[in-house]
Amino acid sequence: DFATPRAVLTGHDYEITCAAICAELGLVISGSKEGPCLIHSMNGDLLRTLEGPEKLQAPESCLRPKLIQASREGHCVIYYENGLFCVFSVNGRLQATMETDDKIR
């Protein structure tokens, strides 16, 4: 038997750098090298785009997501290359930000 994909997720223009699956909510969250993070349903529907905070001095610095984690309560934590953490709701609303100088892996 050959494994077949359950769905094909589209929407990113650049390579995917991070992804998380929240099976409890039926969501797939992914981030690409030069773009925003996207929330898809498990069957491939694009639901939301997660944009970084606009209040930063250089908004383009928030475009490189490095790590993503989703919770079953509906929160998505994204760590960006510039040391910024952002917490979003699954509805796409930015809930909190925090900067760190530590290297996160």
N, C-alpha and C positions, 0 to 999 in steps of 0.2 A: 504494500500500500504506500502511496505517496501522500505526503502531507500537502494540503492545499491551504492558501491563505484564507482566513475568515473574512477579511476585508482589506481593501486597498485605501490607505489614508492619503489624501492629497491636500495641497495648500501651501507647502513650503517651496521657496524658490532656490534654496541652497541646501547643502548637506545637513542631515540631522545630527546634532551633537549630544542630545540627551532625550530621554523619554521615560515616562512612568505610566503604569497601568493601575487603575483603581477598579478592581473587579467588583467591589461592593456597589459602586455607583455606575458601573458600566462605561467608564471613561478611559481614554488614552490621551495623555498630555505629552506634547513633544516640543522641542526647541531646535531651531536651526542656527547655523553659523552666523548668518547676517540678517536675521529676521525675528519676528515675535514668536512667542510660544502659542501653540494652538491646542484647543481641546476638541477631540473627536468622540463620537459615540463608538461603541465596540463594533457596530456594523458599518462604520465608515463615514457617517455624517459629520461635517464640520459644524461645531456648535458655537465656539467662541474663539476670539483672539485675545491673548493676554499681552497688553502693552505695558512697557515699563513706565515708571513715574515721570510725568512731564515737568516736575518742579526741579529736576536736576539741572545743573549748569550745562551739562553736555548730554542731552538725551540719547545721542547716538552711542554713548558708552554703555548703555543698558541694553544693547541689542545682541549681546553674545551670551546666551544662557549656557551654563556649564553643567549644572546639576538640577534635577527636578525630583520632587517627592510629593505625592498626593496622599491625603488622609481619607479615611472612610467617612469622616464628618464633613467633607466637602471643602477642605482647604488645600491649596497648592502652594508649596514653598519652592521658589526658584532662586538659585545662586548664580549670579552673573560673574563673568570673567573679571570685572573691575572691583570685586569684593562686596557687592551689594546683594543683600537678601531681600526678596519681595514675597509677601504673602498675599495670595489672591483667593477670592471665593470662586466656586465653580461657575458662578454667574459672570465672572470676569472682572469683578470689582477689586481694586487694589485696597487691601486692608491695612498693611503695615510695611515699613521698610526699615532696614538696619544695615549700616556699613561696618565692615571689618577689615583689618589689615592682615589677618591670619590667612594662611593658605589652606583652603578647604579641599578635601579629596573625597 
